[in-house]
Amino acid sequence: MANSEQLWQEAKKKCRLNNEDIALAKRLGLNPRSLIKNIPSKSEPWKAPVKDWLHEIDEKRQKKTAQKQMRKEKAQGNNN
């Protein structure tokens, strides 16, 4: 368990994340190694910084959940 916390601290430092970003990554089900692997190198200018990447994933998931909820509400409205 302590080893896991060390990995999260390492990812936090290497990816320049704050505690909120780490909490978001954990909520998204990511692990510290995946964060470190997604650090863009100089030869990958198209890659977003890890912080932006995390927020982008979260935004997409929230949008998808909202769409699913809208469809569910529409379907319930049609049944009545």
C-alpha positions in Angstrom: 0.0 0.0 0.0 2.8 2.4 0.9 4.5 1.5 -2.4 1.3 2.6 -4.3 1.3 5.9 -2.5 4.9 6.4 -3.5 4.0 5.8 -7.1 1.2 8.4 -6.9 3.6 10.9 -5.4 6.1 10.2 -8.2 3.4 10.7 -10.8 2.3 13.9 -9.1 5.8 15.3 -9.3 6.8 14.1 -12.8 3.4 15.2 -14.3 3.2 18.4 -12.4 -0.2 17.7 -10.9 -1.9 18.9 -7.8 -3.9 16.9 -5.3 -7.2 17.6 -7.2 -5.7 16.2 -10.4 -4.5 13.1 -8.6 -8.0 12.6 -7.1 -9.5 13.0 -10.6 -7.1 10.4 -12.0 -8.0 7.9 -9.3 -11.7 8.6 -9.9 -11.2 7.9 -13.6 -9.6 4.6 -12.7 -6.1 5.5 -14.0 -3.0 4.3 -12.3 0.2 6.3 -11.7 2.2 4.4 -14.4 -0.4 5.4 -17.1 0.0 9.0 -16.1 3.8 8.9 -16.3 3.6 7.0 -19.7 1.5 9.8 -21.1 4.0 12.6 -20.4 4.6 14.2 -23.9 8.2 14.2 -25.1 9.7 16.9 -27.2 9.2 14.8 -30.3 5.4 14.6 -29.6 4.2 18.2 -29.8 0.7 17.1 -30.6 0.3 15.4 -27.2 -1.4 17.5 -24.5 0.2 17.8 -21.0 -1.1 15.1 -18.6 -3.1 17.7 -16.6 -5.0 18.7 -19.8 -5.4 15.1 -20.9 -7.0 14.2 -17.5 -9.5 17.0 -17.7 -10.3 16.2 -21.3 -11.1 12.5 -20.4 -13.3 13.7 -17.5 -15.1 16.2 -19.7 -15.8 13.5 -22.3 -17.1 11.1 -19.7 -19.4 13.7 -18.2 -20.8 14.6 -21.6 -21.4 10.9 -22.4 -23.2 10.5 -19.0 -25.3 13.5 -19.6 -26.3 12.2 -23.1 -27.2 8.8 -21.7 -29.3 10.5 -19.0 -31.2 12.6 -21.6 -31.9 9.5 -23.7 -33.1 7.6 -20.6 -35.4 10.5 -19.7 -36.7 10.7 -23.3 -37.4 7.0 -23.3 -39.3 7.2 -20.0 -41.3 10.2 -21.3 -42.3 8.2 -24.4 -43.5 5.2 -22.3 -46.0 7.3 -20.4 
